[in-house]
Amino acid sequence: MRAFIDTNVLVSALIRKQGVSGLVLQHLRDGNFSIIYSVPIIVELVDVLSLPHIQHKYHVHSDDIIALINIIRLRGELVIPEMQIDACRDARDNRFLEAAIEGKADVILSGDADLLDMGAFEGISIVSVAEFLALL
């Protein structure tokens, strides 16, 4: 299965390794699916995880961030979206749709209501963490 994972799920997976989002990360490590990613998504992920209040509150260290990026690179496919999409009510989330389309994702995994309310886009299901784990 080819999945695009919203940064909110990846952040949650790293800071709550024992939670359901952490299970997604474990499945990624185990090679149970491949992840589609783009440079802007990696930049956003690093930016969020590097925020001092996130690092302090959740004990996130640079080694944790590097390990996460390495897992994504190992189990994923970098895409460079060529099309611009304007379909989500939160325009900032359109880049997720663009990457998913470019990478021919089977599913978009998100915790964002703006994406989840869409249900699907261009034949790609948009699912919650629990729904994704059930698909695996």
C-alpha positions in Angstrom: 0.0 0.0 0.0 1.2 3.5 -0.9 0.2 6.1 1.7 0.6 9.8 2.1 0.8 10.7 5.8 -0.2 14.2 7.0 2.5 15.8 9.1 0.1 15.9 12.1 0.0 12.1 12.2 3.8 11.9 11.9 4.3 14.4 14.7 1.9 12.5 16.9 3.6 9.2 16.1 6.9 10.5 17.2 5.8 12.2 20.4 3.3 9.4 21.4 5.1 6.3 20.4 2.8 4.1 22.5 -0.4 5.5 21.0 -2.2 4.6 17.8 -0.2 7.0 15.7 2.9 5.3 17.0 1.6 2.0 15.6 1.6 3.7 12.1 5.2 4.5 12.6 5.9 0.9 13.6 4.2 -0.4 10.5 6.3 1.9 8.4 9.5 0.7 10.1 8.4 -2.9 9.5 7.8 -2.2 5.8 4.1 -2.9 5.8 3.4 0.1 3.5 5.4 2.7 1.7 5.1 6.4 2.3 4.8 9.2 -0.3 6.5 12.4 0.7 7.6 15.8 -0.7 10.3 18.3 0.4 7.8 20.8 1.8 6.3 18.1 3.9 9.7 17.1 5.3 10.5 20.8 6.0 7.2 21.3 7.8 7.8 18.1 9.9 11.3 19.2 10.9 10.1 22.8 11.7 7.3 21.5 13.9 9.5 19.0 15.7 12.2 21.6 16.2 9.9 24.0 18.1 11.4 24.5 21.5 8.1 23.9 23.3 7.6 20.7 21.4 11.1 19.5 22.1 10.9 20.4 25.8 7.4 19.1 26.5 7.7 15.8 24.6 11.5 15.3 25.0 12.1 15.3 21.3 15.8 15.4 20.4 17.5 16.0 17.1 18.4 12.3 16.9 14.7 11.5 17.1 14.0 13.8 14.2 16.9 12.4 12.1 15.7 8.9 12.8 12.2 9.7 11.6 13.4 11.4 8.4 15.7 8.4 7.8 12.7 6.0 8.1 10.7 8.1 5.7 13.5 8.1 3.2 14.1 4.4 3.6 10.5 3.3 3.3 9.3 6.1 1.1 9.2 7.8 -2.3 10.0 11.4 -2.8 7.7 13.2 -5.2 7.8 16.6 -6.7 4.2 17.7 -7.5 3.8 19.3 -10.9 0.2 20.3 -10.6 -1.5 22.7 -8.3 -4.7 21.7 -6.6 -7.3 24.0 -5.0 -9.8 21.5 -3.6 -9.5 21.6 0.2 -11.3 24.2 2.3 -7.9 24.8 4.1 -5.7 25.9 1.2 -2.6 24.9 3.2 -3.7 21.2 2.9 -3.8 21.3 -0.9 0.0 20.5 -0.9 -0.9 17.1 0.7 -3.4 16.4 -2.0 -0.8 17.4 -4.7 1.8 15.0 -3.2 -0.6 12.2 -2.9 -1.8 12.5 -6.5 1.8 12.8 -7.8 2.9 9.8 -5.8 -0.2 7.7 -6.9 -1.1 7.1 -3.2 -3.7 4.5 -2.4 -4.6 6.4 0.8 -4.1 9.7 2.6 -3.8 9.3 6.3 -4.7 12.4 8.3 -6.0 13.7 11.6 -7.1 17.0 10.0 -10.8 17.5 9.8 -10.5 19.6 6.6 -9.0 16.6 4.8 -11.0 13.9 6.6 -14.3 15.6 5.8 -13.5 15.2 2.1 -13.6 11.4 2.4 -11.7 10.9 -0.8 -10.0 12.9 -3.5 -9.4 11.8 -7.1 -10.1 8.2 -6.1 -7.7 8.3 -3.1 -9.4 7.5 0.3 -8.7 10.0 3.1 -8.7 8.1 6.4 -8.1 8.5 10.1 -5.3 6.6 11.9 -7.8 4.0 13.2 -9.2 3.4 9.7 -5.7 3.1 8.2 -4.6 0.6 10.8 -7.8 -1.4 10.0 -6.8 -1.4 6.3 -3.3 -2.8 7.2 
